[in-house]
Amino acid sequence: MITGAHHMIYSKDADKDRDFFRDVLKMDNIDSGGGWLIFKLPPSEMAFHPSEKEYHELYLICDDIKQFVAEMKKNNIKCTEIKDEGWGLATVITLPGGSDLGIYQPQHSRP
């Protein structure tokens, strides 16, 4: 029934963020016309958490958070301190366009 998911990140500087995903994260992409890049995502998972407020979050998953943070620092990308959240080791990076994006190394079983 469901064949995939399309995540959208709204940005004050989408061109810089597209360049970052293409050139630094080296994510496969296609140009759907006029420089509008659509990026292939790795396998995904989704969970539902109880909350008084309804909202969505996007985290990208990595295998080695320390190595990821070191690579981001080489590329002048700001990262928060790595925190052990119980479910994973997490950091938040600031994209070139100014928005924040969560990255984590899971400590839970993966589907």
SVG drawing of the C-alpha trace seen along z (x, -y; Angstrom):
<svg xmlns="http://www.w3.org/2000/svg" viewBox="-2 -33 40 38">
<polyline fill="none" stroke="black" stroke-width="0.4" points="0.0,0.0 2.7,-2.6 5.7,-2.6 7.8,-5.3 7.9,-8.6 8.8,-12.2 10.3,-14.4 10.4,-18.1 12.8,-20.5 11.8,-24.2 14.8,-26.5 15.7,-30.2 18.6,-29.1 17.5,-25.9 20.4,-26.1 23.0,-26.0 21.2,-23.1 20.9,-21.2 24.6,-21.8 25.4,-20.5 23.4,-17.3 24.9,-16.7 28.5,-17.7 29.2,-17.1 26.7,-14.2 27.2,-12.8 23.6,-11.8 22.4,-10.4 19.9,-12.8 18.2,-13.6 17.6,-17.0 13.8,-17.1 14.2,-20.3 15.7,-23.7 18.2,-22.6 15.4,-21.2 17.2,-18.3 15.4,-15.3 17.5,-13.2 17.4,-9.5 17.1,-8.6 18.5,-5.4 16.0,-2.9 13.8,-4.7 11.8,-3.9 8.9,-5.7 7.7,-5.7 4.8,-7.3 5.5,-8.9 2.9,-10.2 2.8,-14.0 0.5,-16.8 1.5,-18.7 1.2,-17.3 4.3,-17.7 6.7,-15.8 10.5,-15.5 13.1,-14.2 16.3,-12.6 18.9,-11.1 20.6,-7.9 24.3,-7.2 26.5,-4.2 29.1,-6.2 28.1,-9.6 31.6,-10.5 32.9,-10.0 30.0,-11.9 30.6,-14.9 34.3,-14.9 33.5,-15.0 31.0,-17.8 33.5,-19.9 36.0,-19.5 33.3,-21.0 32.5,-23.9 29.1,-22.5 28.0,-23.3 27.1,-20.3 25.7,-20.2 27.4,-18.1 26.6,-14.4 24.0,-13.3 23.0,-9.8 19.2,-9.9 18.8,-6.3 17.3,-5.4 20.5,-6.7 23.5,-9.0 22.3,-12.2 23.5,-15.5 21.9,-18.4 23.6,-20.0 22.9,-23.4 22.4,-23.3 24.0,-26.0 20.5,-27.5 20.2,-28.0 17.8,-25.2 18.6,-22.4 18.5,-18.7 18.8,-15.8 21.3,-13.0 21.6,-9.9 23.3,-6.6 20.6,-4.1 20.9,-2.1 17.6,-0.3 16.7,2.6 16.0,1.6 13.2,3.0"/>
</svg>
